[in-house]
Amino acid sequence: MQKDEGYSKCIRCGKTRILLKRWKDHGVTGKGNVVHHEQTVCPDSECQKIVDEKFQAMRDIKAKAEERKKAVLESKLMAKKPVSTSAKA
């Protein structure tokens, strides 16, 4: 029997995922630590589509939360700005 240690399992069906792509990333500036990435997919294409949809929904929720947070911070900053009265009578 083959050991599946070190391999990821599909979060939905539990099958051992297939390595699709492997690459290295040096960051935005191209300096610093090298990060190794691996992209894996479920061997069942229908299951992978469902997992991708679930992750996309999670990313959308996170993006909306970040937008709301940014809007709240901007409104707080605008409320703190003093109103300048340059017209002297």
C-alpha distances in whole Angstrom, upper triangle without the diagonal:
4,7,10,12,15,15,17,17,19,22,23,20,17,15,14,17,18,20,24,26,26,30,32,35,38,40,43,45,43,43,41,38,35,32,29,28,25,25,22,22,20,19,21,25,27,25,25,29,29,28,30,33,32,32,35,37,36,38,41,41,41,43,46,46,46,49,51,50,52,55,56,56,58,60,61,62,64,66,66,68,72,74,76,80,82,85,87,91
4,6,9,12,11,14,14,17,20,21,19,15,13,11,14,15,17,20,22,23,26,28,31,34,36,39,41,39,39,38,34,31,29,25,24,21,22,19,19,18,17,20,23,25,23,23,27,27,26,28,31,30,30,33,35,34,35,38,39,38,40,43,43,44,46,48,48,49,52,53,53,55,58,58,59,61,63,63,65,69,71,73,77,78,82,84,88
4,6,9,9,12,12,16,18,20,18,14,13,11,13,15,16,20,22,21,25,27,29,32,34,37,39,37,37,35,31,29,26,23,22,20,20,18,19,18,17,20,23,25,23,23,27,27,24,27,30,29,28,31,33,32,33,36,37,36,38,41,41,41,44,46,45,47,50,50,50,53,55,55,56,59,60,60,62,66,68,71,74,76,79,82,85
4,6,6,8,9,12,15,17,15,11,10,7,10,12,13,17,19,19,22,24,26,30,31,34,36,34,35,32,29,26,24,20,19,16,17,14,15,14,15,17,20,22,20,19,23,23,21,23,26,25,24,27,29,28,29,32,33,32,35,37,37,37,40,42,41,43,46,47,47,49,51,51,52,55,56,57,59,62,65,67,71,72,75,78,81
4,5,8,10,14,16,18,17,14,13,10,12,14,14,18,19,18,21,22,25,28,29,32,34,32,32,30,26,24,22,19,18,16,17,15,17,16,17,20,23,25,22,21,25,25,22,24,27,26,24,28,30,28,29,32,33,31,34,37,36,36,39,41,40,42,45,45,45,48,50,50,51,53,55,55,57,61,63,65,69,71,74,76,80
4,7,10,13,15,18,18,14,13,10,11,12,12,15,16,15,18,19,21,24,25,29,31,29,29,26,23,20,18,15,14,12,14,12,15,15,17,20,22,24,21,20,24,24,21,22,25,24,22,26,28,26,26,30,30,29,31,34,34,34,37,39,38,39,42,43,42,45,47,47,48,51,52,52,54,58,60,62,66,67,71,73,77
4,7,10,12,15,14,11,10,7,7,9,9,13,14,14,17,19,21,24,25,29,31,29,29,28,24,21,18,15,14,11,12,9,11,12,13,16,18,20,18,16,20,20,17,19,22,21,20,23,25,24,24,28,29,28,30,33,32,32,35,37,37,38,41,42,42,44,46,47,47,50,52,52,54,57,60,62,66,67,70,73,76
4,7,9,12,12,9,9,6,6,9,9,12,14,14,17,19,21,24,25,28,30,29,29,28,24,22,18,16,13,11,10,8,9,10,12,14,16,18,15,14,17,17,14,16,19,18,16,20,22,20,21,24,25,24,26,29,29,29,32,34,34,35,38,39,39,41,43,44,45,47,49,49,51,55,57,59,63,64,68,70,74
4,6,9,8,5,5,5,6,9,11,14,16,17,20,22,24,27,28,30,33,32,33,31,28,25,22,19,17,14,13,9,9,8,10,12,14,16,12,12,15,15,12,15,18,16,16,19,21,19,21,24,25,24,27,29,29,30,33,34,34,36,38,39,40,42,44,44,46,48,49,50,52,56,58,60,64,66,68,71,74
4,5,6,5,5,6,6,10,12,14,16,18,21,23,25,28,28,30,33,32,33,32,29,27,23,20,17,14,12,9,8,6,9,10,12,12,9,8,12,11,9,11,14,13,13,16,18,17,19,21,22,22,25,27,27,28,31,32,32,34,37,37,38,40,42,43,44,46,48,49,51,54,56,59,62,64,67,70,73
4,6,6,8,10,10,13,15,17,19,20,23,25,26,29,28,30,34,33,34,32,29,27,24,22,19,16,14,12,11,9,12,12,14,13,10,10,12,11,8,11,13,11,11,15,16,14,17,19,20,20,23,24,24,26,28,30,30,32,34,35,36,38,40,40,42,44,45,46,48,52,54,57,60,62,65,68,71
4,6,8,11,11,14,17,18,21,22,25,27,28,32,31,33,36,36,37,36,33,31,27,25,22,19,17,14,12,9,12,10,12,11,7,9,11,9,7,11,12,10,12,15,15,15,18,20,20,21,24,25,26,27,30,31,31,33,35,36,37,39,41,42,43,45,47,48,50,54,55,58,61,63,66,69,72
4,6,9,10,13,17,18,21,23,26,29,30,33,33,35,39,38,39,38,34,32,28,26,23,20,18,14,12,9,10,9,11,11,7,10,12,11,10,13,15,14,15,18,19,19,21,23,24,25,27,29,29,31,33,34,35,37,39,40,41,43,45,46,47,49,50,52,54,57,59,62,65,67,70,73,76
4,7,9,12,15,17,20,22,25,27,29,32,32,35,38,37,37,36,33,30,27,24,21,18,17,13,12,9,10,11,14,14,10,12,15,14,12,15,17,16,17,20,21,20,22,25,25,26,28,30,30,32,34,35,36,38,40,41,42,44,46,46,48,50,51,52,54,58,60,63,66,68,71,74,76
4,6,9,13,15,18,20,23,26,28,31,32,34,37,36,37,36,32,30,26,23,21,17,15,12,10,7,7,8,12,13,10,11,15,14,13,16,18,17,18,21,22,22,24,27,27,28,30,32,32,33,36,37,38,40,42,43,44,46,48,48,50,52,53,54,56,60,62,64,68,69,72,75,78
4,7,10,13,15,17,20,23,25,29,29,32,35,33,34,33,29,27,23,20,18,14,13,9,9,7,8,10,13,15,12,12,16,16,14,16,19,19,19,22,24,23,24,27,28,28,30,33,33,33,36,38,38,39,42,43,43,45,48,48,49,52,53,54,56,59,61,64,67,69,72,75,78
4,7,9,12,14,17,20,22,26,26,29,32,30,31,30,27,24,21,18,15,11,10,6,5,5,6,9,11,13,11,10,14,14,12,14,17,17,16,19,21,21,21,24,26,26,27,30,31,31,33,35,36,37,39,41,41,43,45,46,47,49,51,52,53,57,59,61,65,66,69,72,75
4,6,9,11,15,18,21,25,26,28,31,29,30,30,26,23,20,17,14,10,9,5,5,6,6,10,11,14,13,11,14,16,14,15,19,19,18,20,23,23,23,26,28,27,29,32,32,32,35,37,37,38,41,42,42,44,47,48,48,50,52,53,54,58,60,62,66,67,70,73,76
4,6,8,11,15,17,21,22,25,27,25,27,26,23,20,17,13,11,7,6,4,7,9,10,13,14,17,16,13,16,18,16,16,20,20,18,20,23,23,22,26,28,27,28,31,32,31,34,36,36,37,40,41,41,43,45,46,47,49,51,52,53,56,58,60,64,65,68,71,74
4,7,10,14,16,20,21,23,26,24,26,26,23,20,17,14,11,8,5,5,6,10,10,13,13,16,16,12,15,17,15,14,18,19,17,19,22,22,21,24,27,26,26,30,31,30,32,35,35,36,38,40,40,41,44,45,45,47,50,51,51,55,57,59,62,63,66,69,72
4,7,10,13,17,18,20,23,20,23,22,20,16,14,11,8,6,5,7,9,13,14,17,16,19,19,15,17,20,18,16,20,21,18,20,23,23,21,24,27,26,26,29,30,29,31,34,34,34,37,39,39,40,43,44,44,46,48,49,50,53,55,57,60,61,64,67,70
4,7,10,14,16,18,20,18,20,19,17,13,11,7,6,4,6,9,12,16,17,20,20,23,22,18,20,23,20,19,22,23,20,21,25,24,22,26,28,26,26,30,31,29,32,35,34,34,37,39,38,40,43,43,43,45,48,48,49,52,54,56,60,60,64,67,70
4,7,10,12,15,17,14,16,16,14,10,8,6,5,7,9,12,15,19,20,23,23,25,24,21,23,25,22,20,24,24,21,22,26,24,22,26,28,26,26,30,30,28,31,34,33,33,36,38,37,38,41,42,41,43,46,46,47,50,52,54,57,58,61,64,67
4,7,9,12,14,11,12,12,10,6,6,5,6,9,12,15,18,22,24,27,26,29,27,24,26,27,24,23,26,26,23,24,27,25,23,26,28,26,26,30,30,28,30,33,32,32,35,37,35,36,40,40,40,42,45,44,45,48,50,52,55,56,59,62,66
4,6,9,10,8,10,10,9,6,5,6,7,11,13,17,20,24,26,28,27,30,28,25,26,28,25,23,26,26,22,23,26,24,22,25,27,24,24,27,28,25,27,30,29,28,32,34,32,33,37,37,36,38,41,41,41,45,47,48,52,52,56,58,62
4,7,7,5,6,7,6,5,6,9,11,15,17,21,24,27,30,32,31,33,32,28,30,31,28,26,29,29,25,25,28,27,24,27,28,25,25,29,29,26,28,31,30,28,32,34,32,33,36,36,35,38,40,40,40,43,45,46,50,50,54,57,60
4,6,5,7,7,8,8,8,11,12,16,17,21,24,28,30,32,31,33,32,28,29,30,27,25,27,27,23,23,26,24,21,24,26,22,22,25,25,22,24,28,26,25,28,30,28,29,32,33,31,34,37,36,36,40,42,43,46,47,50,53,57
4,6,8,10,11,11,12,14,15,18,20,23,26,30,32,34,32,34,33,29,30,31,28,26,28,28,24,24,26,25,21,24,25,22,21,24,25,21,23,26,25,23,26,28,26,27,30,31,29,32,35,34,34,37,39,40,44,44,47,50,54
4,5,8,11,11,13,16,17,21,23,26,29,33,35,37,36,38,37,33,33,35,32,29,32,32,28,28,30,28,25,27,29,26,24,28,28,25,26,29,27,26,29,31,28,29,32,33,31,33,36,35,35,38,40,41,44,44,48,50,54
4,7,9,9,11,14,15,19,21,25,28,31,34,36,35,37,36,32,33,35,32,29,32,32,28,28,31,29,26,29,30,27,26,30,30,27,29,32,30,29,32,34,32,32,36,36,34,37,40,39,38,42,44,44,48,48,51,54,58
4,7,8,11,14,17,20,23,26,30,33,36,38,37,39,38,34,35,37,33,31,34,34,30,30,33,31,28,30,32,29,28,31,31,28,30,33,31,29,33,34,32,33,36,36,34,37,40,39,38,42,44,45,48,48,52,54,58
4,7,9,13,16,19,22,26,29,32,35,37,37,39,37,34,35,36,33,31,33,33,29,30,32,30,27,30,31,28,28,31,30,27,30,33,30,29,33,34,32,33,36,36,34,37,40,38,39,42,44,45,49,49,53,55,59
4,6,10,13,16,19,23,26,29,32,35,34,36,34,31,33,34,30,29,32,31,27,28,31,28,26,29,30,27,27,31,30,27,30,33,30,30,33,34,32,34,37,37,36,39,41,40,40,44,46,47,51,52,55,58,61
4,7,10,13,16,20,23,27,29,32,31,34,32,28,30,31,28,27,30,29,26,27,29,27,25,28,30,27,27,30,30,28,30,33,31,31,34,36,34,35,38,38,37,40,43,42,42,46,48,49,53,54,57,60,63
4,6,10,13,16,20,23,26,28,28,30,28,25,27,28,24,23,26,26,22,23,26,24,22,25,26,24,24,28,27,25,28,31,29,29,32,34,32,34,37,37,36,39,41,41,42,45,48,49,53,54,57,60,63
4,7,10,13,17,20,22,25,25,28,26,22,25,26,23,21,25,24,21,23,26,24,22,26,27,24,25,29,29,27,30,32,31,31,35,36,35,36,39,40,39,42,44,44,45,48,51,52,56,57,60,63,66
4,7,10,13,17,19,22,21,24,22,19,21,22,19,18,21,21,18,19,22,21,19,23,24,22,23,26,27,25,28,30,30,30,33,34,34,35,38,39,38,41,43,43,44,48,50,52,55,56,59,62,66
4,6,10,13,16,18,18,21,19,16,18,20,17,16,20,20,17,19,22,20,19,23,24,23,24,27,28,27,29,32,31,32,35,36,36,37,40,41,41,43,45,46,47,50,52,54,58,59,62,65,68
4,7,11,13,15,15,17,16,12,15,16,14,12,16,17,14,16,19,18,17,20,22,21,22,25,26,26,28,31,30,31,34,35,35,37,39,40,41,43,45,46,46,50,52,54,58,59,62,65,68
4,7,9,12,12,15,13,10,13,15,12,12,16,16,14,16,19,18,18,21,23,22,24,27,28,27,30,32,32,33,36,37,37,39,41,42,43,45,47,48,49,53,55,57,60,62,64,68,71
4,6,8,8,11,9,7,10,12,10,10,13,14,13,15,18,18,18,21,23,23,24,27,28,28,30,32,33,34,36,38,38,40,42,43,44,46,48,49,50,54,56,58,61,63,65,69,72
4,5,7,9,7,5,9,10,9,10,13,14,14,16,18,19,20,22,24,24,26,28,29,30,32,34,34,36,38,39,40,42,44,45,46,48,50,51,52,56,58,60,63,65,68,71,74
4,6,9,8,8,11,13,12,13,16,17,17,19,22,22,23,25,27,28,29,31,33,33,35,37,38,39,41,43,44,45,47,49,50,51,53,55,56,60,61,64,67,68,71,74,77
4,6,5,6,9,10,11,12,14,16,17,18,20,21,23,24,26,27,29,31,32,33,35,37,38,39,41,42,44,45,47,48,49,51,53,54,56,59,61,63,67,68,71,74,77
4,5,5,6,9,10,10,12,14,15,16,18,20,21,22,24,26,27,29,30,31,33,35,36,37,39,41,42,43,45,47,48,49,51,53,54,57,59,61,64,66,68,72,74
4,5,5,7,9,10,11,13,15,15,17,19,20,21,23,25,26,27,29,31,32,34,35,36,38,40,41,42,44,46,47,48,50,52,53,57,58,60,64,65,68,71,74
4,5,5,6,9,10,11,12,14,16,17,19,20,21,23,24,26,27,29,31,32,33,35,37,38,39,41,43,44,45,47,49,50,52,55,57,59,63,64,67,70,73
4,5,5,6,9,10,10,12,14,15,16,18,20,21,22,24,26,27,28,30,31,33,35,36,37,39,41,42,43,45,47,48,49,53,55,57,60,62,64,68,70
4,5,5,6,9,10,10,12,14,15,16,19,20,21,23,24,26,27,29,30,31,33,35,36,37,39,41,42,43,45,47,48,52,53,55,59,60,62,66,69
4,5,5,6,9,10,11,13,14,15,17,19,20,21,23,25,26,27,29,30,32,33,35,36,38,39,41,42,44,46,47,51,52,55,58,60,62,65,68
4,5,5,6,9,10,11,12,14,16,17,18,20,21,23,25,26,27,29,30,32,33,35,36,38,39,41,42,44,45,49,51,53,57,58,61,64,67
4,5,5,6,9,10,10,12,14,15,16,18,20,21,22,24,26,27,29,30,31,33,35,36,37,39,41,42,43,47,49,51,54,56,58,62,64
4,5,5,6,9,10,10,12,14,15,17,19,20,21,23,24,26,27,29,30,32,33,35,36,37,39,41,42,46,47,50,53,55,57,60,63
4,5,5,6,9,10,11,13,14,16,17,19,20,21,23,25,26,27,29,31,32,33,35,36,38,40,41,45,46,49,52,54,57,60,62
4,5,5,6,9,10,11,12,14,15,17,18,20,21,23,24,26,27,29,30,32,33,35,36,38,39,43,45,47,50,52,55,58,61
4,5,5,6,9,10,10,12,14,15,16,18,20,21,23,24,26,27,29,30,32,33,35,36,38,41,43,45,48,50,52,56,58
4,5,5,6,9,10,11,12,14,15,17,18,20,21,23,25,26,27,29,30,32,33,35,37,40,41,44,47,49,52,55,57
4,5,5,6,9,10,11,12,14,16,17,18,20,21,23,24,26,27,29,30,32,33,35,39,40,43,46,48,51,54,57
4,5,5,6,9,10,11,12,14,15,16,18,20,21,22,24,26,27,29,30,32,33,37,38,41,44,46,49,52,55
4,5,5,6,9,10,11,12,14,15,17,18,20,21,23,24,26,27,29,31,32,35,37,39,43,44,47,50,53
4,5,5,6,9,10,11,12,14,15,17,18,20,21,23,25,26,27,29,31,34,36,39,42,44,46,49,52
4,5,5,6,9,10,10,12,14,15,17,18,20,21,23,24,26,27,29,33,34,37,40,42,45,48,51
4,5,5,6,9,10,11,12,14,15,16,18,20,21,22,24,26,27,31,32,35,38,40,43,46,48
4,5,5,6,9,10,11,12,14,15,17,18,20,21,23,25,26,30,31,34,37,39,41,44,47
4,5,5,6,9,10,11,12,14,15,17,18,20,21,23,25,28,30,33,36,38,41,44,46
4,5,5,6,9,10,11,12,14,15,16,18,20,21,23,27,28,31,34,36,39,42,45
4,5,5,6,9,10,10,12,14,15,16,18,20,21,25,26,29,32,34,36,40,42
4,5,5,6,9,10,11,12,14,15,17,19,20,24,25,28,31,33,36,39,41
4,5,5,6,9,10,11,12,14,15,17,19,22,24,27,31,33,35,38,41
4,5,5,6,9,10,11,12,14,16,17,20,22,25,28,30,33,36,39
4,5,5,6,9,10,10,12,14,16,19,20,23,26,28,31,34,37
4,5,5,6,9,10,11,13,15,18,20,23,26,28,31,34,36
4,5,5,6,9,10,11,13,16,18,21,25,27,30,32,35
4,5,5,6,9,10,11,14,16,19,22,24,27,30,33
4,5,5,6,9,10,13,15,18,21,23,26,28,31
4,5,5,6,9,12,14,18,21,23,26,28,31
4,5,5,6,10,12,15,19,21,24,26,29
4,5,5,9,10,13,16,19,21,24,27
4,6,8,10,13,16,19,21,24,26
4,6,9,12,16,18,21,23,26
4,6,9,13,15,18,20,23
4,6,9,12,15,17,20
4,6,9,12,14,17
4,6,9,11,14
4,6,8,11
4,6,10
4,7
4
